[in-house]
């Protein structure tokens, strides 16, 4: 498997340098970002192979590699749902993706999840994409920092989360309850579907509640990664500012 680009390669160097078999860098680059990467590789005991730009391009054709390509053994060891629930402290925030098959959307969701402090992103093995090169690149390092857990059955996974006291909230355009009307002080798992199709029926039925993201323009829905940013950062905002969650303040914010 190839990992390429500064963000992704440096994240892999920090988290699991032993998983990198070979590291190739563009010999023509000597800027601060390259010096930082080489210093990180050296501290991990990893020798970087200096290569010309043509060889880097042959290794990773038509990709935004930025002159940095790592050949890694495999993806990082997968974290199981059981391990996650056993080792996490409350309040916990999770992101569940139902039917998101575009690797760039997955990568963007991982990047948002990392920024919002999400414990893991969870998706079904069917109706989802894996951590492809495109997903890893789009994630800009977040694929290395946010566990991506693929489960056999998303509906049963929701049941398990609820048994552990985690409120499961799905997004649906037709809901009368807006995201800014919620109080999000406890552990929460947000469930988002693919743009256009939304959540599947069984997934919708398992959610504790459905909420909508206010839309004041002409488009009917947001890209799934943008929607993830809205709900995850609203969760983060409420936890950072106790006493400002939900109610009239939330509805006022939704009208701006």
N, C-alpha and C positions, 0 to 999 in steps of 0.2 A: 504494500500500500504506500502511496505517496502522500506526504504532507508538505504543503508549499505555501510560500508567503511568510512575511516576518511574524505576524501575529500568531499563526498556527504553529509554526516551527518553534518559536520561542516559548509558547505555552507548553508544547511537548517537552522541550528541554527542561523546563522548570518542574514539570510534574512527573515525567517518566523518561529521563534521558537514556536509561538502559534499554528502552524499546526501540531506539534509533540504531539502525545498522550502518547507514552511511549518510553523511551530510555533505551536500554540494553547494558551493557558493560562487557567485560571479566574481572572478578575480579582478574585474574592472571596477568594482565598487569598494570604496573605502570611507564611506560616509559614517556619521555617528551611529545610525541604526545597525549597520553591518558590524561596526566595531563592538557594539553592545552584544550582538548575537555571538560573535566569535569569542568574546570574553566569557559569555555564559557557557558556550560549548567547551571551552578550555577548562572552566571550573568543574564541569561534569566529566572531565577526562575524555572528551570526544574530539577527535581530530577532524577538522573540516577540509574537504577536498576542494582546492582552488580549481575552477574550471572556466573556460571562456563562455561567452554568452550563447554561442551556437550550441555547445554541448548541453547547457542548462535548458535551452529551448527543445532540444531533442528528447531530453528526459521528461519534460513536462510541456508538450506542444500546445500552443494556443491557450495557455492558462495564465492567470495573473500571478506568476510565481515570484516576481520582484527580485529574481536572481538568487532565490533560496529554495532548495528542494531537499527534503529528507526522505530517505527510504526507511520505513518502519516495519517492524515484524508484523504487527497487526494492530487492530484497535485496542484501546486500553481495556483492561479487564472489566467486564460488565458488572454493575452493581445490581443486586436483586432487590425486588420490592420489599422483601422481608428484612434484608439488611438495612435498607433505608429507614424503615419504620422503627426498627430496633435501636438505631443509633442516632436518630434525629431528636432534637429538642423542640418544644413548642415555643411560640407559634410557628407552624410549618407552612410554607407556601409551595404548591406544586402546580405544574402546567401539564394538562392532558390534551393531546392532539388526536382528533378523531377524523381520519380520512385525509390527512395532509400528506400528499404524495410528491409534491415538488421539492427537490432537495434544497433549492435556494430559499424557499419558505421555511423549511426546517432549520436551515442554518441561521436565518434571520431570527427565528423564534428562540433558538439557543442563545444568540447574542443578547436579545432582550432579557431572557431568563437570567443570564449571568449578571447583567446590570442591576436587575431587581432582586437579586439574592435568592433566587428560586432553588430549592433543594434538589429537584430533578425534573426532567421532562419525560413524560410517559406516553407511549403510543402503542397501538396494537401491532402485532407482527404482520397481520393482513391489513390492507387499506392504509399503508404507511410506507415511507421510504427509510432506508438505512442511512448510516453515516457515510455517504459517498464523498468522493473528492470535492464535488461541487458544494455539498452541505458543509463540509469541514472548512473549505475556503471562505464561504459566505459567513460562517460563524466567527471568523477572525479570532480564533483562539478559544472561543467559548465551548467548542466541542471537546476540548481537553479539560475544562473546568466544571462543566455542568453534566452530571450523569444523564445519559439517555437510556431509559429503560424500556425495552420492548416486551410486551406482555402477550400472552396467548388470547386472553379474553378481556376486553376493556370493561364490559359491564360487570363482570365478577371482580375486577380490580376496584371499580367504584364501590362495590359492596364492602370490600376489605378496608378501603380507606374510611368509609363511614363507620365501620366497626371500631376503628381506632380514633373515633371522635373528630374526624376531619370533615368539614362541611364541603360538599361538592356542588359547585355552581357552574351552570352552563350558560352560554350566551345564545339568545334567540331574539330576532328582530321584533317578533310580535308580542313579547312580554310587556306588561304594563309597568313593571318595576325597572327602574334605571339603575345602572351600576353605581351612581353617586348617591342613591338612596340607601345603600347597604351600610351596615356596621361590620367591619372586617377585623375584629380584634383577635379572633381565634384562628386555629389552623384551617386553611382553605385550599381546595384543589379546584382550579379553574379549568373548565372543559371547553375547548374551541374546536369547531369543525372547519372543513375546507370552505374557502370563499365560494359563495353561490349555493352549494349543497347544504351547508350547515351540519348540525349534529344528526347522526342516524337515530332512528326511532328508539331503539333499545337504550342507547346512550342518554337520550333526552329523558326517558322515563325513569332512569336511575338517579338523575340529579336531584338534590334536595330542593333546588329552586332554579328558575331560569330568569335571566335579567337581560336587558337590552343596553346597547351603547347608543347614546343619543346621536342622531344623524340630522343635521339641519340644512344639508345641501341637496343636490340632485341625485347623487349616487346612493344606492340602497345598502351597501355594505362596505366594510374595510377589508383590506388584505389581512390575512390571519396574523401575520407578525405585528402589524400595526394594532390590531385588536388586542393582541397579547400585551403590547406595551401599555395600552390604556388601562386594562384591568389589573395588571401586575403593579404598575406604578401607583394606581389608586390604592391598592393594598399596602404598598410601601409607605405612601403618604399618610394614611390613617394610623399606621403603627408608629410612625415617627412623630405624629402630632395627636396624641390622645385627646379626645373631647371634640375633635372636628369632624368625626365620621358621620356619614348618613344625614338624615333629617333635612331641614330647610337649607342648611349650608351646602349640602351636597347638591340639592336641586338647583340652587342658585348658580353653583359652579357649572352645572350642566347646561345652563342657558347662555353662557358667555360665548 
